Amino acid sequence: SHGFPAATSETQEQDVEMVKKYLENYYNLNSNGKKVERQRNGGLVTEKLKQMQKFFGLRVTGKPDAETLNVMKQPRCGVPDVAP
Amino acid sequence: FVLTPGNPRWENTNLTYRIENYTPDLSRADVDQAIEKAFQLWSNVTPLTFTKVSEGQADIMISFVRGDHRDNSPFDGPGGNLAHAFQPGAGIGGDAHFDDDEWWTSNFQDYNLYRVAAHEFGHSLGLAHSTDIGALMYPSYTFSGDVQLSQDDIDGIQAIYGPSQNPTQPVGPQTPEVCDSKLTFDAITTIRGEVMFFKDRFYMRTNPLYPEVELNFISVFWPQLPNGLQAAYEVADRDEVRFFKGNKYWAVKGQDVLRGYPRDIYRSFGFPRTVKSIDAAVSEEDTGKTYFFVANKCWRYDEYKQSMDAGYPKMIAEDFPGIGNKVDAVFQKGGFFYFFHGRRQYKFDPKTKRILTLLKANSWFNC
């Protein structure tokens, strides 16, 4: 039977895009950057993810786990969660 | 709560607002009422007043727009970003924009305009997002049937504008703190192998794969259930959970509330009309006997015969010696009963009728 709602799902490709968009919109992850910067950006994404997980009381892993993705998919206010 | 960085506020506390245009999803009267009620929540707890104007520039301009609406914060179509508002200040300051690619409602369905407007006006007045899931200023949309400022919201807005002149200061509901040693529960039940704890508008559950205790609104799973449930138990072999409040009860299967509920406890279980509500309930899986706890007595109901057993009610102490004469909540796990009263929890062996351990009520939360 469908298990009582338990969240599990490998991170899909589109989830990676969603994570980036969410962090740009609400956690000031900047969206530009050349290749080198993008690598640094990878570290930045981890930091911003931790900031978001801390805000929502999730386990702070820096990884887009199922619970984190679940929160990111929820409808919400467009105002950022952190100061610009 | 969090104040907007720089602590922007309105120096003049008598503010005006204007609804520049209307969504086609609701009548104008419904929109007017949702907006007015949303402002009222904030004026009830502060010296702020809000006056609706129909033309010209108001402090807070309200509009329904979609996509890129030239404020450097484009909307994103249905879902996702529902609305936004700007901090206090001249021009666009204080203005609130609602994404008209959403479906705006005045009921349970997504998305309730009153609920979203109440949140956005918090930004218009100088509040940022709160980390308290029970606060209106929490970033994600939740609708638990009633729209009210939590104590966190009240504390935040009064930090900016001070209290209202009301002789009695309104207070708001507090969100349970799972590791608060004073935490007590309204009801607890197993559900498909998990244990769910209920308090006010919230459920709490632990997940073996995830150390953090999950706390969210009961309405996330069962929007039709009332807040402040009083008892709950699972009939595992029917994959059914029953929730009690007053003399009514609801039955759910997973996330679905079964049709034809709520029903009353008198006709369904045979309680006398002197019983006005149930304090706690638990069903023994291997015997099909369900125990109901009402004040200092307990009743036993046979799930197979679907009738109360003779010889009941009894004093709780007869069947469950040592657990006291009042039960807040109880559930069964691994053949033991876990009784909760106030901050205490008793692990009880129904076979030997003995208390095995005395625990703190929130011992399941790994604090």
Boltz contact constraints between the chains, C-beta under 6 A:
constraints:
  - contact:
      token1: [A, 4]
      token2: [B, 192]
      max_distance: 6.0
  - contact:
      token1: [A, 4]
      token2: [B, 254]
      max_distance: 6.0
  - contact:
      token1: [A, 55]
      token2: [B, 131]
      max_distance: 6.0
  - contact:
      token1: [A, 59]
      token2: [B, 212]
      max_distance: 6.0
  - contact:
      token1: [A, 74]
      token2: [B, 140]
      max_distance: 6.0
  - contact:
      token1: [A, 75]
      token2: [B, 79]
      max_distance: 6.0
  - contact:
      token1: [A, 75]
      token2: [B, 82]
      max_distance: 6.0
  - contact:
      token1: [A, 75]
      token2: [B, 141]
      max_distance: 6.0
  - contact:
      token1: [A, 76]
      token2: [B, 139]
      max_distance: 6.0
  - contact:
      token1: [A, 76]
      token2: [B, 140]
      max_distance: 6.0
  - contact:
      token1: [A, 76]
      token2: [B, 141]
      max_distance: 6.0
  - contact:
      token1: [A, 77]
      token2: [B, 119]
      max_distance: 6.0
  - contact:
      token1: [A, 77]
      token2: [B, 139]
      max_distance: 6.0
  - contact:
      token1: [A, 78]
      token2: [B, 81]
      max_distance: 6.0
  - contact:
      token1: [A, 78]
      token2: [B, 84]
      max_distance: 6.0
  - contact:
      token1: [A, 79]
      token2: [B, 84]
      max_distance: 6.0
  - contact:
      token1: [A, 79]
      token2: [B, 123]
      max_distance: 6.0
  - contact:
      token1: [A, 81]
      token2: [B, 129]
      max_distance: 6.0
  - contact:
      token1: [A, 81]
      token2: [B, 139]
      max_distance: 6.0
  - contact:
      token1: [A, 83]
      token2: [B, 5]
      max_distance: 6.0
